[in-house]
Amino acid sequence: MENHQKISSILYEVKLKESQIRSVKNDISRLKDEVENLKLEEMWCYDPTGKRIVPTAEEQAAEISQNLAEYPHLVEDTVKALLQKKLDLQNDLDELRQKSSEIDPFS
């Protein structure tokens, strides 16, 4: 009976460690994505001196909201333009991923 308890205790510890490993792997993956996003933002949104050259998403949203408040008749055109921009960005992303996979087959 004592061996059974030891084995059960060891199995419990193994399952606990496996759960912790999964959690750490998820954290690493999330942080890797966050770092990649920050690198991309630095590459595309800042000039070599570190000055931001592209407005943040929040700034763009505020500008759009302000313009829509001033010109409410443009709502439909704005929605269409935003949807088109989303499609364009998704296509650009897909192309970049394709090029990246051709350059680095391990990505």
Buried (B, 14 or more C-beta within 10 A) or exposed (E): EEEEEEEEEEEEEEEEEEEEEEEEEEEEEEEEEEEEEEEEEEEEEEEEEEEEEEEEEEEEEEEBEEEBEEEEEEEEEBEEEEEEEEEEEEEEEEEEEEEEEEEEEEE
